[in-house]
Amino acid sequence: MLLQDVRYALRSLWHSKGFATVAILCLGFGIGLNATIFSVMDGVLLKPYPYDDPDRILIVQTLNQKTENTAGLSYLDMRDLKAATTSFATIAATTNRSLAVAESGRDPERYVGAGISWDLFPMLGTSPILGHGFTADDDKEGAPGVVLLSHDLWMRRYNGDRDVLGKTVLVNAKPCEIIGVMPPRFQFPQNQRLWIPLTPLVAKDPRDFRGLFAFGRLKPGVSAATAKQDLDAIAARLATTYPATNEGWTADLRTLRERFLPPEVPVVIYLMMGGVTLVLFIACSNVANLLLARATARKREISVRTALGAGRGRIVRQLLTESVVLSLVSVPLGVLLAEFGTRAIASAMPPDQVPYYITWELDWRSLVYTIAIAAGTAILFGLFPALQVSRGNLHESLKEGTRGNTASRSLMRSTFVVMQVAFAAVALVGAILFVRSFRNMGAADVGFDPKPLMAMRFYMPGAPYEAEDAKLRRVEDVVRRAEALPGVEAAFSSNLVPFSGGGGGGPITIEGRPAEPGRQPGITFIGVTPHFSQTLGIRPSVGRTFRDDEGWSHAHVAIVNSTMSKRFWPNGDAVGARFKVGAFSPEDPWFTVIGVIPDVNLFGIDPSNPQLPSVAFMPYAFQQSLNTGITLRVAGDPAAITAAVREQLRASDPNLPMFQARTVDESRQLNYWAFGLYGWIFGTIGVMGLLLASIGVYGVLSYSVEQRSQEIGVRVALGAVRWDVLRLVIGHGVTLAVIGILAGLVLSGLSMFYGAKQFFYNVSPLDPVTFSAVSLFLVAVAFFASYLPARRAAKVDPIVALRGE
């Protein structure tokens, strides 16, 4: 029986090629968009992490009960927790490190790497594909250096040479033997390229240096709640034993997803799923309207089948079978569009901006979802038409032929149109707000012109840079060499690179305003060399900038931004004021403010927190960093200076690798690339929703004109002119659109304000310009979609129409 229904459905669709083509296109686009975004949601939110039994792995942190701030573990605390715990099979840790690899005959390269406990990778269930992993003997103080390579680094630097095992390279100027290569795509914990043992890096760190990222695998049968009680008890004992460093600190456990996934990511993915679901509803409404129109034409056929003994259930089943077949035939188009969409989204993401464990593709899960929504939509758009056409008076249907009473179906079609326009309004409002927000980010005033600026980082590895001020002297040499290059107008080094991260922060004490320990106000510290204001092209609004003798020394002077000046010295008396940083002991030096500069945004744009922090710029000597940036103001193309700076870096020290060489304007744009992607995705959703809604309005009005041809003929015969007919049809279409727009604006306001406002920059989620523009645009679309059917109605010949009666 089912095969008979399927064969009949295929034969019926084959004989209605126009109807089938339009329906398949509508459904294909709707299914394709849904499959694309589901693949993203699956890869980010649903797929388990690529470790053995990942639900049994927890992130182990510490919590300051007074401030409620979380931190990592110190090495000494981790060692004690690991020895005392009864809930975890093991606790292992990692710490991110810049790792410079050097060997004879090759330029040094810096990679994002990590130090790891020897048992961390076994705990994850991952082992090298070549060679072997770390042993307990490797992870001890004084042990010979060893290193594990990522598959990506192995292929790129060593061309996949298996003889690389046993080779000795310099890692941060320390000889290390390559002992293994990890599997393809494995770059734990984020996008690391190589790993070294942890203990030699951190064994001498103090107990209150909580910088380790720790993982624990629960023992079989132990719950997270039990483990929390276990670690809390251990933390309480440590607080008693080491009150100076551990008092007030307790344990904090998080799942991998809680710790790794930023809270805004699920929100935006759910918004995307909501958007494509609206598009699918619009597509389903279109197909439902087509089926209603087709059902009217088939009314006599269905009545004959009923007269021959087919029950209503049999008729509904046949019509639903046709809907399911139609939907499943749309799946290949949807899969093709989804494949294109997932590749387009992946290609729009900058390299190394997405953690390695987040991937999306059209795998079996996506295909199952695609087929499931195809079947579900078939029932959704096929059930109402099937129920409508299968009911009614058999005698009247046979007598009326193909016409019959269509009032209820017309009401349903009109309802579908209102829903389509409402959903299209929501999609368009969201798309425009995201696009405008992205454009606002691009046009945002950051307080200086980034276009003539070039920036890069260099890394100072090994023992030569452990001596006091060794980094400062090297940085001074590099900057002076760079400033001497033709075309370079000014340059400075800093522990921060504009829009690429860096800097530090902490509490301060304002002279004359002591604060209770733990309640001091916090600011951001940036160490800079002289000429930083000249390089950025800004001048102090009050006071002065650093002299060369101050900028290359330990002079206790500082320049503050306008935000900090207004916050702490609102009367305009910042210059000459003093503050302390650090431990706040009487021996700590006071920093004297020598100037105030206008606010400049060096950190990037954050729509959820647009307020700039209080910033103090101090001589680089107080913020020396192995990982240091240099920023140059260049006459001409800033990127053209890269090779010359690299040569000067080699001339200063051939072991210094340079990396992340980008124009500052490129870094600025890279800072908010995700919002551009959001705008592109929501823009596609909005355009597709608008296109499908336009088709729906046109289709309903075209069919309405056909059904009302006799009525229109009577009106013309009684004296109605062309304008009257145009006004009748267009007025009907625009009225439906206006009702849908009003409903859509209400839905848009609720969804944008409560669901997405944290993603908008310099534009309100209830922006009246956007809402007005969408309303007018949809009215115009409804007008033009109504015009063609209206023009056809105006040409109705009253004689032909009345003869049809």
C-alpha positions in Angstrom: 0.0 0.0 0.0 2.8 2.4 0.9 4.7 1.7 -2.3 1.5 2.3 -4.2 1.1 5.7 -2.6 4.7 6.6 -3.3 4.4 5.6 -6.9 1.2 7.6 -7.3 2.9 10.6 -5.6 5.9 10.5 -7.9 3.6 10.2 -11.0 1.5 13.1 -9.7 4.5 15.4 -9.2 5.9 14.4 -12.5 2.7 15.6 -14.2 2.9 18.9 -12.2 6.4 19.9 -13.0 5.9 23.7 -12.4 4.4 23.1 -9.0 7.0 20.6 -8.1 9.9 22.8 -9.2 8.8 25.8 -7.2 8.0 23.7 -4.1 11.4 21.9 -4.3 13.3 25.1 -4.6 11.5 26.7 -1.6 12.0 23.6 0.6 15.5 23.0 -0.6 16.6 26.5 0.4 14.9 26.3 3.7 16.3 22.8 4.5 19.8 23.8 3.3 19.9 26.9 5.6 18.8 24.8 8.5 21.3 22.0 7.8 24.1 24.5 7.5 23.4 26.2 10.9 22.7 22.8 12.5 26.1 21.7 11.4 27.6 24.7 13.2 25.5 24.1 16.3 26.4 20.5 16.3 30.1 21.2 16.0 30.2 23.9 18.7 27.5 22.8 21.2 26.5 19.2 20.7 29.5 17.1 19.7 31.5 15.6 22.6 35.0 16.8 23.0 37.5 14.5 21.2 38.8 12.8 24.3 38.1 9.5 25.9 34.9 9.7 28.0 35.0 13.5 28.1 32.1 13.8 30.5 34.3 12.4 33.2 36.9 15.1 32.8 36.5 18.3 34.8 38.4 21.6 34.9 40.0 22.0 38.4 40.2 25.7 39.5 40.4 27.7 42.7 37.9 30.2 44.0 38.6 33.2 46.2 35.7 33.1 48.6 36.1 36.8 49.4 36.2 38.3 45.9 34.5 35.3 44.1 37.2 35.4 41.5 38.4 32.2 40.0 42.0 31.3 39.2 44.0 28.3 38.1 46.2 26.1 40.3 49.7 26.7 41.5 52.1 23.9 40.9 52.5 23.2 44.6 48.7 23.1 45.2 48.2 20.8 42.2 50.9 18.5 43.5 49.1 18.4 46.9 45.6 17.9 45.5 46.9 15.1 43.3 48.5 13.3 46.2 45.5 13.7 48.5 42.4 13.3 46.3 40.2 10.2 46.5 37.8 11.3 43.8 40.1 11.7 40.8 42.1 9.0 39.1 44.6 11.8 38.2 45.0 15.5 38.1 47.2 17.0 35.3 47.8 20.5 34.2 49.1 22.6 31.3 50.4 26.2 31.0 50.6 28.1 27.7 54.1 29.1 26.6 55.6 30.9 23.6 58.2 28.3 22.3 60.9 29.4 19.9 62.4 26.6 17.8 65.9 27.1 16.4 68.3 24.8 14.6 71.2 25.2 12.3 70.3 26.1 8.8 66.8 27.3 9.6 65.3 30.6 10.7 64.1 30.5 14.3 60.3 30.3 14.6 58.0 31.0 17.5 55.0 28.8 18.1 52.1 28.8 20.5 53.1 25.9 22.7 52.4 24.5 26.2 54.1 22.8 29.1 52.1 19.7 30.2 52.1 17.1 32.9 53.5 13.8 31.7 50.2 12.1 32.4 47.9 14.7 30.7 47.7 13.2 27.2 47.2 9.6 28.6 44.4 11.0 30.7 42.8 12.4 27.5 43.3 9.1 25.8 45.5 10.6 23.1 49.0 9.2 22.2 51.5 10.1 19.5 51.2 8.6 16.0 55.0 8.6 15.8 57.4 8.0 18.6 56.2 8.1 22.2 54.8 10.6 24.8 56.4 12.0 27.9 57.3 9.8 30.8 57.4 10.6 34.6 61.2 10.8 34.3 60.8 13.5 31.6 58.6 15.6 33.8 61.2 16.3 36.6 63.5 19.1 37.5 66.8 18.8 35.8 65.6 16.1 33.3 67.0 16.3 29.7 64.9 18.3 27.4 62.3 16.6 25.2 59.6 17.9 23.0 56.4 16.6 21.2 55.5 18.1 17.8 52.0 18.7 16.4 51.2 17.0 13.1 50.8 20.4 11.5 54.3 21.5 12.6 55.9 18.2 11.7 54.5 18.4 8.1 55.2 22.2 7.6 58.7 22.4 9.2 60.0 18.9 8.6 57.9 17.7 5.5 56.6 14.7 7.5 60.1 13.2 7.8 60.0 10.2 10.1 63.7 10.5 10.8 62.9 13.6 12.8 62.6 11.4 15.9 65.8 11.7 18.0 66.8 15.0 16.5 67.9 17.7 18.9 66.6 21.2 18.4 66.8 24.3 20.6 63.4 25.1 22.3 63.7 28.5 24.0 67.5 28.1 23.7 67.4 24.8 25.5 68.4 21.6 23.7 65.4 19.2 23.4 65.1 15.9 21.7 62.1 15.3 19.5 60.4 12.2 20.9 57.0 12.1 19.2 54.5 13.5 16.8 50.8 13.9 17.8 47.8 12.9 15.6 46.5 15.2 12.9 44.4 18.2 14.1 45.4 17.6 17.7 46.5 20.9 19.1 45.5 20.7 22.8 44.4 22.8 24.6 43.5 25.4 22.0 45.8 25.7 19.0 49.2 24.7 20.4 51.9 23.4 18.0 54.3 21.7 20.4 54.6 20.6 24.0 57.4 20.3 26.6 57.2 18.9 30.1 55.6 21.1 32.8 57.6 20.6 36.0 60.9 22.1 34.8 59.0 25.3 33.9 57.0 25.8 37.1 58.6 23.8 39.9 60.1 26.9 41.5 56.9 29.0 41.3 55.5 30.2 44.6 52.3 28.6 46.0 50.2 31.7 45.3 51.2 31.8 41.6 48.0 30.2 40.4 48.7 30.0 36.7 48.1 26.3 35.8 45.1 25.1 33.8 44.3 21.8 35.5 42.2 18.8 34.5 41.0 15.9 36.5 39.4 12.6 35.5 36.8 11.3 37.9 37.2 7.8 39.2 34.5 5.3 38.1 31.3 5.9 40.1 32.3 9.2 41.6 30.1 12.2 40.9 31.2 15.8 40.4 29.4 16.8 43.6 31.4 14.2 45.6 34.6 15.4 43.9 33.8 19.0 44.9 33.4 18.0 48.6 36.7 16.0 48.4 38.7 19.0 47.0 37.0 21.5 49.3 38.2 19.4 52.3 41.8 19.3 50.9 41.7 23.1 50.1 40.6 23.7 53.8 43.6 21.7 55.0 45.9 23.6 52.7 44.5 26.9 54.0 45.3 25.8 57.6 48.8 24.7 56.7 49.6 27.7 54.4 47.4 30.5 55.6 49.6 33.3 54.0 48.8 32.0 50.5 45.7 29.7 50.8 43.4 31.3 53.3 40.0 32.0 51.7 40.7 29.9 48.7 38.6 26.8 47.9 38.1 24.4 45.0 36.0 25.1 41.9 35.0 22.5 39.3 33.7 23.2 35.8 32.8 21.0 32.9 34.8 21.3 29.7 32.0 23.1 27.9 31.5 25.5 30.8 35.2 26.5 30.8 36.0 26.3 27.1 32.9 27.8 25.5 32.4 31.6 25.8 28.8 32.3 27.1 27.9 34.5 24.1 28.6 31.8 21.6 25.5 29.6 22.4 23.4 32.7 22.3 24.3 33.7 18.8 24.0 30.1 17.6 20.5 29.8 19.0 19.7 33.1 17.3 20.9 31.7 14.0 18.9 28.6 14.5 15.9 30.7 15.3 16.5 32.7 12.1 16.8 29.7 9.8 13.8 28.1 11.5 11.8 31.2 10.5 13.0 30.9 6.9 11.9 27.2 6.9 8.5 28.2 8.2 8.2 30.7 5.4 9.2 28.0 2.9 6.7 25.6 4.4 4.0 28.3 4.2 4.7 28.8 0.5 4.4 25.1 -0.2 1.3 24.8 1.9 -0.3 27.6 -0.1 0.8 25.8 -3.3 -0.8 22.6 -2.0 -4.0 24.4 -1.1 -4.2 25.9 -4.6 -3.4 22.5 -6.2 -5.9 20.8 -3.9 -8.7 23.0 -5.2 -7.9 22.0 -8.7 -7.9 18.3 -7.6 -11.2 18.6 -5.7 -13.2 16.8 -8.3 -10.6 14.0 -8.5 -10.6 13.5 -4.8 -14.4 13.5 -4.7 -14.5 10.8 -7.4 -12.1 8.7 -5.3 -14.2 9.2 -2.3 -17.3 8.2 -4.2 -15.5 5.0 -5.2 -15.0 4.1 -1.6 -11.8 5.8 -0.4 -12.2 7.0 3.2 -11.0 10.3 4.5 -8.0 8.7 6.2 -7.0 7.1 3.0 -7.2 10.4 1.2 -5.2 12.2 3.9 -2.6 9.5 3.8 -2.1 9.8 0.1 -1.8 13.6 0.2 0.7 13.4 3.1 2.7 10.8 1.2 2.9 13.3 -1.7 4.1 15.9 0.7 6.7 13.6 2.2 8.0 12.6 -1.2 8.1 16.2 -2.3 10.1 17.1 0.9 12.5 14.2 0.5 13.2 15.1 -3.1 14.2 18.5 -1.8 16.9 16.9 0.4 19.7 16.7 -2.2 19.3 20.4 -3.0 19.3 21.2 0.7 22.5 19.0 1.2 24.2 20.7 -1.7 23.4 24.1 -0.3 24.5 23.1 3.2 27.8 21.8 1.9 28.4 25.1 0.3 27.3 27.0 3.4 29.5 25.1 5.8 32.5 25.6 3.6 31.8 29.3 3.2 31.5 29.8 7.0 34.7 27.9 7.6 36.6 29.8 5.0 35.4 33.1 6.5 37.1 32.4 9.8 40.7 33.5 10.2 43.3 30.8 10.8 43.9 29.9 14.5 40.9 32.0 15.7 38.8 28.9 16.4 40.0 26.1 18.8 41.0 22.9 17.0 38.3 20.8 18.7 35.5 22.9 17.1 34.7 21.6 13.6 31.6 21.4 11.6 30.9 19.3 8.5 28.0 17.5 6.9 28.5 14.2 8.8 26.0 11.5 9.5 24.5 13.6 12.3 23.8 16.5 10.0 22.4 14.2 7.3 20.1 12.5 9.9 18.9 16.0 11.0 18.4 17.1 7.4 16.2 14.1 6.6 14.3 14.5 9.9 13.5 18.1 9.2 12.5 17.2 5.7 10.0 14.6 7.0 8.9 17.0 9.7 8.3 19.8 7.4 6.4 17.5 5.1 3.9 16.8 7.8 3.9 20.5 8.8 3.1 21.9 5.4 1.1 18.9 4.1 -1.3 18.2 7.0 -3.5 21.3 6.8 -4.1 21.2 3.1 -4.8 17.4 3.3 -7.4 17.9 6.0 -8.9 20.8 4.2 -9.3 19.1 0.8 -10.5 15.8 2.3 -13.5 17.2 4.0 -16.7 18.6 2.6 -19.9 17.5 0.9 -19.3 14.9 -1.8 -22.4 15.8 -3.8 -21.6 19.5 -3.8 -18.0 18.9 -4.8 -19.0 16.7 -7.8 -21.6 19.3 -8.8 -19.2 22.3 -8.5 -16.4 20.7 -10.4 -13.1 22.4 -9.7 -14.5 25.6 -8.0 -16.4 24.9 -4.8 -16.4 26.9 -1.7 -12.9 28.2 -1.1 -13.5 30.7 1.7 -11.8 28.6 4.4 -8.8 27.9 2.2 -8.5 31.5 1.3 -8.5 32.4 5.0 -5.8 29.9 5.6 -3.7 31.1 2.7 -4.0 34.7 3.9 -2.9 33.5 7.4 0.2 31.9 5.9 1.0 35.1 4.1 0.7 37.1 7.3 3.1 34.6 9.0 5.5 34.8 6.2 5.7 38.6 6.3 6.0 38.6 10.1 8.9 36.1 10.0 10.6 37.9 7.2 10.4 41.1 9.2 12.1 39.4 12.2 14.9 38.0 9.9 15.4 41.4 8.2 15.5 43.4 11.4 18.1 41.0 12.9 20.1 41.0 9.7 20.2 44.8 9.4 21.1 45.3 13.1 24.0 42.9 12.8 25.2 44.4 9.6 24.9 47.9 11.0 26.7 46.9 14.2 29.6 45.4 12.1 29.8 48.6 10.0 29.8 50.7 13.1 32.7 48.7 14.5 34.6 49.3 11.2 33.9 53.1 11.5 34.5 53.4 15.2 36.9 56.1 16.3 39.8 54.4 18.2 41.5 57.7 19.0 44.3 57.4 16.4 44.8 56.5 12.8 45.9 52.9 12.4 46.4 52.9 8.7 50.1 54.1 8.6 51.1 51.6 11.4 52.8 48.3 11.2 53.2 45.9 14.1 54.9 42.6 14.8 56.1 40.6 17.8 59.4 39.1 18.6 60.4 36.6 21.3 63.5 36.6 23.5 64.2 33.0 24.5 66.5 31.4 26.9 69.1 32.2 29.5 70.6 35.3 27.8 67.3 37.2 28.7 67.0 36.0 32.3 69.4 38.7 33.6 68.0 41.9 34.9 67.2 44.4 32.2 68.6 42.1 29.5 65.2 42.3 27.7 65.2 46.1 28.1 68.6 46.4 26.4 67.7 44.1 23.6 64.4 46.0 23.0 66.2 49.3 22.9 68.7 48.0 20.3 65.8 46.6 18.1 63.8 49.8 18.3 66.7 52.1 17.5 67.6 49.9 14.5 64.0 50.0 13.4 63.7 53.8 13.7 66.8 54.2 11.5 65.1 52.4 8.6 64.1 54.5 5.6 60.4 55.3 5.7 60.0 54.7 9.4 58.9 57.9 11.1 58.7 56.6 14.7 58.6 53.3 16.6 58.0 52.0 20.0 58.0 48.6 21.8 55.5 47.5 24.4 54.2 44.5 26.2 51.0 45.3 24.2 50.4 45.3 20.5 47.5 47.4 19.4 44.4 45.2 18.9 46.4 42.1 19.4 46.4 41.8 23.2 48.9 42.3 25.9 49.4 44.7 28.9 48.7 43.9 32.5 46.5 45.0 35.3 46.0 45.2 39.0 45.1 47.3 42.0 46.6 50.7 42.8 46.6 53.1 45.8 46.1 56.8 45.2 48.2 59.0 47.4 46.1 60.6 50.1 43.3 58.0 49.5 44.3 54.7 51.2 41.9 51.8 50.6 41.3 48.6 52.5 43.5 45.7 51.1 41.5 43.8 48.6 39.3 46.8 47.8 41.8 48.9 45.9 40.6 50.1 42.5 42.1 48.3 39.5 43.6 49.8 36.3 45.4 48.5 33.2 49.2 48.9 33.0 51.1 49.2 29.7 54.8 49.3 29.5 56.0 51.4 26.6 59.3 52.7 25.2 59.8 56.4 24.2 58.0 57.8 21.2 54.9 55.7 21.7 52.7 58.9 21.5 54.6 60.0 18.3 54.1 56.6 16.7 50.4 56.6 17.5 50.1 60.2 16.4 48.6 61.5 19.6 49.6 64.3 21.9 49.1 64.8 25.6 46.2 66.9 26.4 47.8 67.9 29.7 51.5 67.6 30.7 54.0 65.8 28.6 55.1 62.5 27.3 58.2 60.5 28.3 61.7 61.8 27.6 64.2 59.3 26.2 66.1 59.0 29.5 62.8 58.2 31.3 61.4 55.8 28.7 64.6 53.7 28.6 65.1 53.6 32.4 63.3 52.8 35.7 62.1 56.3 36.1 58.9 56.3 38.3 56.8 58.3 36.0 53.5 57.5 34.3 51.1 58.9 31.7 47.4 58.2 32.2 44.5 58.2 29.8 41.6 60.6 30.1 39.4 57.9 31.6 41.8 57.3 34.5 42.3 61.0 35.0 38.6 61.7 35.2 38.0 58.7 37.5 40.7 59.5 40.1 41.3 63.2 39.6 38.1 64.7 38.4 39.2 68.2 39.2 41.8 68.1 36.5 44.8 67.8 38.8 46.1 64.5 37.6 49.6 65.8 36.6 51.8 65.7 39.6 49.5 63.2 41.4 51.0 59.9 42.6 49.9 56.3 42.9 51.4 52.9 43.9 51.2 49.5 42.3 52.0 46.1 43.6 52.2 45.1 47.2 51.5 48.5 48.7 54.2 48.3 51.3 55.8 51.5 52.6 58.9 50.7 50.5 57.0 50.5 47.2 57.8 53.5 45.0 55.3 56.1 44.0 54.7 56.8 40.4 54.2 60.4 39.4 51.8 61.3 36.7 53.5 63.5 34.1 50.9 63.7 31.4 47.3 62.9 30.4 46.6 61.6 26.8 43.2 61.4 25.1 41.5 58.0 25.3 42.8 55.6 22.7 41.4 52.2 22.2 44.3 49.7 21.9 42.4 46.7 23.0 39.7 46.2 20.4 35.9 46.7 20.3 33.7 44.8 22.7 30.0 45.6 22.2 29.0 44.1 25.6 31.5 46.5 27.3 32.3 49.5 25.2 33.7 51.5 28.2 37.5 52.0 27.9 39.5 51.0 31.0 41.6 53.3 33.1 45.1 52.9 31.7 48.5 54.0 33.0 51.5 54.0 30.6 54.8 53.5 32.3 58.4 53.0 31.1 58.9 49.6 29.5 61.4 48.6 32.2 58.6 48.0 34.6 56.7 45.7 32.2 59.5 43.8 30.4 58.3 40.8 28.5 59.9 38.0 26.6 57.0 38.3 24.2 57.3 41.9 23.0 55.7 43.9 20.3 57.1 46.7 18.1 54.8 49.2 16.4 56.1 51.5 13.6 54.7 54.5 11.9 55.6 54.2 8.2 55.5 56.6 5.3 53.9 54.6 2.4 52.8 51.0 2.6 53.3 49.9 6.2 53.5 46.2 5.2 56.4 46.8 2.9 58.7 47.5 6.0 58.3 43.9 7.3 61.3 42.3 5.6 63.6 45.2 6.6 62.6 44.9 10.2 63.2 41.2 10.1 66.7 41.8 8.9 67.4 44.3 11.7 66.0 41.8 14.2 68.5 39.1 12.9 71.3 41.7 13.0 70.5 42.4 16.7 70.2 38.7 17.6 69.8 35.9 15.1 67.9 33.7 17.6 65.0 36.1 17.8 61.9 34.9 15.9 59.5 37.4 14.5 55.8 36.6 14.3 52.3 38.1 13.9 53.5 40.7 11.5 50.4 42.6 10.5 49.4 46.2 9.8 47.6 47.6 12.8 44.5 48.2 10.6 44.4 44.5 9.7 44.6 43.7 13.4 41.8 46.1 14.1 39.6 44.4 11.6 40.7 40.9 12.8 39.6 42.0 16.3 35.9 41.9 15.3 35.8 39.4 12.5 33.2 37.3 14.3 30.7 40.1 14.1 31.3 40.4 10.4 30.5 36.7 10.1 27.4 37.1 12.2 26.3 40.0 9.9 26.9 37.9 6.8 25.0 34.9 8.1 22.1 36.9 9.4 22.1 38.9 6.2 21.8 35.7 4.1 18.9 34.5 6.4 17.1 37.9 6.0 17.5 38.0 2.2 16.3 34.4 1.9 13.3 35.1 4.1 12.4 38.2 2.1 12.7 36.3 -1.2 10.5 33.5 0.0 7.9 35.8 1.6 7.7 37.8 -1.7 7.0 34.5 -3.6 4.4 33.7 -1.0 2.6 37.1 -1.4 2.7 36.8 -5.2 1.5 33.3 -5.2 -1.5 33.9 -3.0 -2.6 37.0 -4.8 -2.2 35.3 -8.2 -4.4 32.4 -7.0 -6.8 34.8 -5.5 -7.2 36.7 -8.8 -7.9 33.4 -10.5 -10.5 32.3 -8.0 -12.2 35.7 -8.1 -12.2 36.2 -11.8 -16.0 35.9 -12.0 -16.4 38.4 -9.2 -14.0 40.9 -10.9 -15.8 40.4 -14.2 -19.1 41.3 -12.5 -17.5 44.4 -11.0 -16.1 45.5 -14.4 -19.5 44.8 -16.0 -21.1 47.0 -13.4 -18.8 49.9 -14.2 -15.6 49.3 -12.2 -12.6 50.9 -13.9 -9.0 49.6 -14.1 -7.9 51.6 -11.1 -10.7 50.1 -9.0 -9.5 46.6 -9.8 -5.9 47.4 -9.2 -6.8 49.0 -5.8 -8.8 46.0 -4.9 -6.0 43.4 -5.4 -3.1 45.5 -4.3 -5.0 46.7 -1.3 -5.6 43.1 -0.3 -1.9 42.2 -0.6 -0.7 45.3 1.2 -3.2 44.8 4.0 -2.0 41.3 4.6 1.6 42.6 4.6 0.9 45.4 7.1 -0.7 42.9 9.5 2.4 40.7 9.1 4.7 43.6 9.5 3.1 44.7 12.8 3.3 41.2 14.2 6.9 40.9 13.0 8.0 44.2 14.6 6.6 43.1 17.9 8.5 39.7 17.6 11.6 41.6 16.4 11.6 43.9 19.4 11.3 41.1 21.9 13.9 38.9 20.3 16.5 41.6 19.6 16.1 43.3 23.0 16.1 40.2 25.1 18.2 37.9 22.9 20.8 39.8 21.0 21.4 43.3 22.4 24.8 42.4 23.7 26.0 41.9 20.1 25.1 45.3 18.8 27.6 48.2 18.8 26.4 51.8 18.6 22.9 50.7 17.5 19.9 50.1 19.7 18.2 46.7 19.5 15.0 48.8 19.1 16.5 51.2 16.6 13.6 53.1 15.1 15.4 53.7 11.8 15.9 50.0 11.2 12.3 49.1 12.2 10.9 51.9 10.0 13.1 50.9 7.0 12.1 47.3 7.3 8.4 48.2 7.5 8.6 50.5 4.4 10.7 48.0 2.5 8.3 45.1 3.2 5.3 47.3 2.2 7.1 48.1 -1.1 7.8 44.4 -1.7 4.2 43.6 -1.0 3.1 46.3 -3.4 5.3 45.0 -6.2 4.4 41.4 -5.5 0.7 42.4 -5.7 1.1 44.5 -8.8 1.5 41.7 -11.4 -1.6 39.8 -10.2 -3.5 43.1 -10.0 -2.6 44.0 -13.6 -3.7 40.6 -14.8 -7.0 41.1 -12.9 -7.5 44.4 -14.5 -7.5 42.8 -17.9 -10.3 40.3 -17.1 -12.9 40.3 -19.9 -16.3 40.6 -18.2 -18.0 38.6 -21.0 -15.6 35.6 -20.6 -15.9 35.8 -16.8 -19.7 36.0 -16.8 -19.9 33.1 -19.3 -17.9 31.0 -16.8 -20.7 31.4 -14.4 
